Amino acid sequence: MKVVVAGMGYVGLVTGLVLAEMGHEVVGMEKDKKKRELLRSGIPPFYEPHLEELLARHTEVVYPDEWGGWGACADVIIVSVGTPPLPQGGSDLSQVRALAQEIARAGIGKETVIINKSTVPMGTGGWLSREIHSHMKGQRFLPRVASCPEFLREGVAFYDAFYPDRIVIGADRPTTRAKVRMLFEKIEKQNFEPPPTLERATGKRGRVPVLETGLESAELIKYASNAFLATKISFINEVANICDAVGADIGEVSKGMGLDARIAGRFLRAGLGWGGSCFGKDVSSLSHQAAERGYVARLLQSAISVNAFQREKAVQKLAEGMGGVRGKRVTLLGISFKPGTSDLRDAPALTIAQKLIDRGALVTATDPVALPFAREEGVPFSLVACPYEAMEGADSVLLATEWPDYLDLDWDRIKKGMRGKLVLDGRNSLDRAVVEGAGLRYKGVGR
Ligand code: UDX
């Protein structure tokens, strides 16, 4: 099929390359000139494992400056532009709106299906069809729109896109759903030759379940899935805080809970809470959409407030452990919102650093991949590439992102360079015995 993917962010670029791998003819539309040039040269515009390799495998993918005739000859157009949060909690749809105009101006075929992969409020699919229609010149028909939410995680984005747990296809007409299903047929049947470094995990061989739904249900499935996962994390963080109060160990508690198949063990890791581009934005947006329709989503609001408190609690623990914050030196190990990505959006480390700075601390941070991105953003603290150097003279160290690089550090060497003794393991990922064995003071989250 001829596929135009509009928006070369995480979702769009990964989806486009995976569809190219499935043998589709892919065109990547991107507004940012710098990004287009990088992509044409095969240079990843952001860090994501396997991205460089997939770009090299698919040099046939084009990244044109203009829509030209691409829309008119496309079988499908995938919408994967950003839908950032608005201050009141809703979603900013200006990029989707601008794209609708561009699609209408460029012209589309009667059979072209617009597939929405951006996370958009319920009802946007229908609105998008009407919006494109209102800008169409000459022949006017109501464009066919489907919602096909994307569930990929940063850091393992390609793995998730090749081997998803499910494919959700929402559209009002069965023929529209059938066309989208055809696009993902090889993924559904898992009958493709995987790229050499992206083999299927054993046990993931069968067909991928496909769920066909109405448009609004598909849109809500995306929000509800992210909100559930975020709530699960907030739940375990609340239990971790109770562990701190009663002297229990959250590692043991979450293991004991996760062995119940109804609860399941994944996403039960306590720590500094969730960050990233999706959870915060989507939980707020879902709560906001409910409120707009007169429903108060109390559980979602609590999940948000527990998550915000988790960052504050880390600052409180550092303050308690150092006897105050003013004038103290704190080093953050890791700044990206999770390992495997350079993404700094809503990263707990950034909020914690700002809180510490506001209370008079001197903050230094290190990260194996995010430093250039942090520099570009102009973060208000020092950035040091070498973790050992970053911890020189520190009163305390906070493991903010559990990068593998930080899990087997030489704590004897670190102890010699530090001024204080406190190590706060914000991700419960360090070996307590090793840290304490070096003569340092270990604190975790609920352990
Ligand atoms: C998430 C969803 O998982 C994915 O399906 C959706 O498409 C996009 O949003 P992502 O944001 O890339 O993916 O990362 P994810 O691995 O889900 O982690 C999100 C945050 O939760 C991270 O900050 C992570 O550190 C935190 N987390 C995750 C925990 O604190 N505890 C856990 O047990 C799991």
Residues whose N, C-alpha, C, O or C-beta is under 5 A from the ligand:
A	BS01	UDX	E150 F151 L152 R153 E154 I233 F267 L268 R269 G271 G273 W274 G275 G276 S277 C278 F279 F337 K338
